[in-house]
Amino acid sequence: MSFKQYSDYMGELSSDEIFEGLLGHGLFAEKMPPVFTSQPFFDWCKTQNEKTFADKQAKKKEEYYGKDYIRYDNMRNINIPRPLAIPNPIAYRNQCKAISDSWEDLKTHFRGKTDKQTHKISRIHIRKLEDKKHLFEMNYKHYSKDDLDIENELSVGARFVAKADISNCFPSIYTHSIPWALVRKEEAKQKQGEQHEYFNKLDKFTRNLKFGETHGILIGPHSSNLISEIVLTSVDFKLGEKGYKYIRHVDDYSCFVESHEKAEQFLLELSSELKQYELTLNHKKTKISELPLASVEHWVNKMSSFCFSQIKDSKGKVYITHKELKSYLDLAIELLHETGNTSVIKYAIKVISKSALKEHSQKYYFKRIHHLLLLYPYLVTLLDEFVFQKLAIKKTEIEKLSQSLFELGLTKQLYEAASYALFFALKHNFQITIKGGLFDKAKESDDCVFLLLSYLHDKRNSNKVPDYQELAGEKNEGGFDRYWLFVYEVLGKNELNEPYKSMKSNGVSFVRSFLSGQ
């Protein structure tokens, strides 16, 4: 099988597909509760002229100002939160439009920086995905057009592997480095004031997502991966010219070399090239290891080598016996303690979801999941798809789990956990109970996503809607951009400024219809 080059993936996408994929399906990070959609917003945007998206208070015609953004903490597999962002929708639309308008130039850039590669260095990037409308996922391990055995191939003849990653990659990307990567630093500086140039537009509309700041791009919106690739493929080009054999997963590098000295040299060269774009290596994660190494982590081998009996029930469906289930979960927990990585449990949940369980095994399994979830809230993103739906869990059991998850979220200020509990309540049509009422806790959290989900919950179950409307009015007056999703969904059209008033008049909502009651 022949494998595609980086530029082949970019060439498959038209400027219109880039615009729709990023704006209609890339505003919200995939790690967030599956509550939100930007498809209706994209559809509305297509009907508007450009002046709709300029700032109304601007003295100049069609001026665009920087906007603040929504903060959201997502729990990682090491039980430490990762700060995600939801950009202002108008500012994000403007960035996506700038990317779409510049797409031919960007494809030329990517072609020039990658076509001489003997293998595809960057492994995680935007691309067309089969039967999906979004363009970006963090995991492409099963994508058949990529050479999935590339690390094995690169290791032939090598004795060492150098591993490194960029320190705080997205928060450290300097937006002025976008033009530097596209047209060289000297030309970019000479033309810095020429705002009609596509590279300056990309710079401007990228920093406008972050209040006009030049340091850092947002983690969450899919466009950020594309912006980072503009810079990092330029680094790849320089390192590729020097003959290094390596791969990159966003900001994680693995380079295969013949000697320890060459591994050190790669790290020096990588550091030097990154400095050209104001980026630095994370020295705590820099490591040189002697080959051979296991192709996957030790725990993956142990989990994948577990032998299930493949017994079938009367309908011919493979099921896991009770004894096997207990042994498999015990192994996962043992490896969790050994590694400190909750990805072990995530792996086990996905494996178990592929087989049936008898009723008594299902009850046992759900209790174990309930227990583990309260210890490792990171697992919450898997529950609906891989536990509730796969095993047809009863509503009463989902309600019990959600109630305890919600209480944990409030106690430990893990508002992602509390938000997921509210999502489960909305989807499965039950009510979360809380002493003193939900509104006060939501207001106290000052967390936009939790505020909105609390509103949607109380809209069905209480008479507190006027309280949410009053709070949304206050946020509208003194910090709209940081709470725009909550404010927009709660207030009526006549309480909103343009273009949000027009959006509301045309029925645009960012909440999926089965949750909003529309």
Secondary structure, 3 states (H helix, E strand, C coil): CCCCCHHHHHHCCCHHHHHHHHHHHCCCCCCCCCCECCHHHHHHHCCCCHHHHCCCCCCCCCCCCCCCEEEEEEECCCCCEEEEEEECHHHHHHHHHHHHHCHHHHHHHHHHHHCCCCCCCECCCCCCCCCCCCCCCCCCCCCCCCCCCHHHHHCCCCCEEEEEEECCHHHHCECCHHHHHHHCHHHHHHCCCCCCCHHHHHHHHHHHHHCCCCECCCCCCCHHHHHHHHHHHHHHHHHHHCCCEEEEECCEEEEEECCHHHHHHHHHHHHHHHHCCCCCECHHHCEEEECCCCCCCHHHHHHHCCCCCCEECCCCCEEECHHHHHHHHHHHHHHHHHHCCCHHHHHHHHHHCCCEECHHHHHHHHHHHHHHHHHCHHHHHHHHHHHHHHHCCCHHHHHHHHHHHHHHHHHCCCHHHHHHHHHHHHHHCCCCCCCCCHHHHHHHHCCHHHHHHHHHHHHHHCCCHHHHHHHHHHHHHCCHHHHHHHHHHHCCHHHCCCCHHHHHHCCCCCECHHHHCC
